[in-house]
Amino acid sequence: MADRNGRQISRLTAGALLTGGVFYGVANAYYWVMFPDDVSESAGNVAVAAGNLGAWRVETVLFAVAHLLLLPATLGLAATLGRRKPVAATIGGAAALLGLYFSTVHLWNYNAFFGALAGRGVDADAARPVTNALDGDPFVMASFAVWLLGWLVGLLVLAFGAWRDRLVALWVPLVLTAGQVLDLVTEGVPLKVAVSVLMVAGFAGLALGVARSRRVDEPAGTETATTVHA
């Protein structure tokens, strides 16, 4: 029964990693293709959202689905690593889950807030006092930092932990590292689309590693049972 539950959890984790990674990559690419011009201030997002409110709503939903899938996927990956790499599982899982949580908060504070203002015809000038207050609030800035650092550090600790645990090849954490760093330091549609490709590839590698982890363990258990029976 325990082994059956373990296989089911591994399948669910692998599916969530793959599907969540695809949604994450699609949402990121979609945003930069539909809204390629970066804004110089937060209030400018009202005008951006008003320019194509339907696309803004679609992008919000895509990121929301990605978060809903990556939260349990991250927890499942940490649980998979916890058997043999407890330190990496604890540090990486805690940091990544915190990052995803605050990223979800940011998603609604950012996307839903500006979408609502744009939908009601509020312009950037009217929104600027509110956005300036939010940008200057220490709690908002702290949550923003936790999101960026938690997701960056947590995911990479889990990915390199999976490599150390021989669940994945070295290219998986390297690809995810390249995607995360590139996302932080670059602007422009081509590079952001490249980020999406890298992240989807990395999550696919993690998903295959988790799915394979239970199958690798099964033959040894089967052989042991046969030997004892004989």
N, C-alpha and C positions, 0 to 999 in steps of 0.2 A: 504493500500500500504506500509506504514512504517513498519507494523508488518510483512508483507510478506518479505520485504527487510531484516528485522532483522533476520528472520528465515533462509533466504538464507545465510547471512553473518555468522551466527552461524554454519550452516552446512559446509560452506567452511573452516571456521577456524578449526572446529573439524577435518575435513578431512586432512587439511594441518598439524595440530599437530600430528595426528596419522601417516600419511605417512612420514612426515619429521622425526619424532622420529624413525620410523622403518629404514629409510635410514641412519640416524645418527648412530644408533646402529649397523647396518650391516656394514657400512663403518669402524667404529672403530674396530669391531671384525675382519673384513677382513684384515685390515692393520696389526694387531698384529699377526694374524695367518700366513699371507704371509711373514711378515718381523719381526720375533720375536726378533731379536738381536738389542738392543739399540745401537746407535752410540755415541762415546765419543766426537765428534766434528761435526760441521755442514757439513764440506766438505765430511765426510764419507757417507753422503746421496747419493752422486754421485755414489759411488760403490754399495750401496744398490739398487738404482734404476736400475743400469746397470745389476745387477744380475737377475732381472726379470722385464724388462721394461713394458711388457704387463700388469702384475699385478699392477705395479705402476700406469699405466694409468687408469686402471679400478677403483682403489681406489680413484684416483683424481676425476673421474666422479661421483662416489658414494657420496663423500663429497660435490661436487658441487651441485648435486641434493638436498641433505639434506639442504644445505644452502638456496637454492632457495625456498624451501618449508617452512623452519623455519622462514625466514624473514617475510612473510605475516602472518604466523601462530602466531608469537609473537605480531605483530601489532594487529591482531584480538583478541587475548587473552587480551591485554591491553585495547582494546576498550570495550570488554565485562565487564571487571572489572571497567571501568571508570564510569559506571552508579552509583555504590554504594561504590566503593573503589578508589576514584580518586588519592589519594596520592600513594598508592601501584601501581596503573596502570601507573602513570607518572614516578615514580622513576624506577620501575622494567622494564617498557617498554623502556624507554630511555637507561638504562644501557644495557639491553639485545640486543637491536638493534645496539648500538655502538659495543658491543662485537661481534655480528654476522658479522657486516660490516668489522671490522678489522680481524676477523677470515677468511673471504672471501679473503681479501688482502693477509693474511698470506698463505692461501691455494695456491694461484697462485705464490707467491714469493717462496714458499717452494716446493710444488709438481711439478708445471709446470716448474719451474726453474731447479730443479735437474733432472727432466725427460728430459728436452731439452738438458742439458749437457751430460747426459748419452747416449741419442740417437745420439749425434754427436761424441761420443767416447772420450769426455774430461774426464780425470781421476781426482781423488781427489786432487793430488798434484797441478795440474794446477788450480783447482778451489779454493784452500785454500786462496790465497790472497784476492779474491773477497768475500768469505764467512766470512773471518776474518774482513774485512771492514764493512760488513753488521752487523755482531754480535757486533761490537763496535760502531755502529752509534746510537746516542741517540734517534732519531726519530723512528728507527726500533724497538729499545728496548721499547720505550714508547707505540708504537702501539701493541707490543706483550703483554705488561702489560694490556692495555685497553681490548684486546681480552679476556685474561684469567679472569680478575676481572669483566669486564662488563658482560660476559656470565654467570659466576658463581653467582654474586650478583643479576643480573637482573632476571635470570630465577627463582632463589629461592624467590625473593621478589614477583614475579608474582604468583608462586606456593602457597606460604603461604597466599598471598592476596586472591587467589581463595578459599583456605580453610576457611579463615575468612569470606568470602562472602558466605560460605556454598555451593559452587559449587562442591567441591571435599571433600573426607574424608582426615583425617590427614595423612594417609599412603602415599598419593601422594607426598606432599612436602618432607616428610621424605625419601622416596625412591629416589627422585631426589637429595636431599642433599647427601645421601650416595653415589650415583653414581658420582656426581661431585667431592666430596672429595676423593673418592677412585681413581678416574682418576688422580688427582693431585699428590697423595702421593705413588702410587704403580707402579710397573713394572711387566712384565711377562704376558704371554698369558692367563692363567686361570683367573687372577684378571681383566685383561682388558676385557675379554669376560663377566665376571660378571658385569663390568661397563655397557657394552652394554645392558645386560638383564635388569638392574635396570633402565637405561634411557628409554628404550622402554616401560617398565611398567609404568613409571612416565608419559611419554607423552600420553600413552593410557588413563591413568586416567584423565589427563587434557582434552583430547579430549572428553571423555564421559561426563565430567562435563559441558563443553561448549555446547555440543549437547543437554544435558538435560535441560540447563538453560532456553531456550525458551519454551520448553514443560511444564516446571513447571509454567511459567507465564501465559500460555494460558488458563487454566481452570478458573482462577480468572477473566480474561477479558471476557470469555464467560459467566460466571455466572452474572457478572455485567450487561452485555448487555441484558441478559434475564430478569433480575430484572427490568431494566429501561423500557423495552418493555411492561412488565406486568403492 
